[in-house]
Amino acid sequence: MATEMTPGTWLKIGFYTGLLLVLLGVLEPLRGALSVVFGSFLIASVTYRYKDPQHTYYLIAALLIFIGAAVLWIRYYFSGVDLETALLKSWGILILAYPIGWLFILVLLFVRLFWMKNF
C-alpha cells in the first residue's frame, strides 16, 4: 500500500522545511546565517519549481539574504568582533539586506497564510 506523494505534498514539505531553517537560523545571527540562506533558497527553488505565483518575491528575498549574509561574513572575517577595525562603517549598510530579506519572507508567509487560503 505505497502511496505516491503528489507535487503539492513535495511543495509543502520543501516550503515548511525551508521556513523552519529560516526561523531557526535567526537564533544565532552569524552562524545561523548559513541556515537562513539555505532555507530561503530552498523556499525560492520549491516555489519556482511548482510555479507559485509569488516565486519571484521569494527569489528576491533569498538574494537579499544572501547578499546581507555574505557581507556579514566578510566583515566578520576582516574585523572579527571588533567593529571599529579593518572595514569602513558603510559596510554596515549592506548588512541590512539580511534582516530586510528575512522580514520580506515573513511578510510573504503572512500573505500566504491570511490572504491566500488555498495553501
C-alpha positions, 0 to 999 in steps of 0.5 A: 500500500505505497502511496505516491506523494503528489507535487503539492505534498513535495511543495509543502514539505520543501516550503515548511522545511525551508521556513523552519531553517529560516526561523531557526537560523535567526537564533544565532545571527552569524552562524545561523546565517548559513541556515537562513540562506539555505532555507530561503533558497530552498523556499525560492527553488520549491516555489519556482519549481511548482510555479507559485505565483509569488516565486519571484518575491521569494527569489528576491528575498533569498538574494537579499539574504544572501547578499546581507549574509555574505557581507556579514561574513566578510566583515566578520572575517576582516574585523572579527568582533571588533567593529571599529577595525579593518572595514569602513562603517558603510559596510554596515549598510549592506548588512541590512539586506539580511534582516530586510530579506528575512522580514520580506519572507515573513511578510510573504508567509503572512500573505500566504497564510491570511490572504491566500487560503488555498495553501 
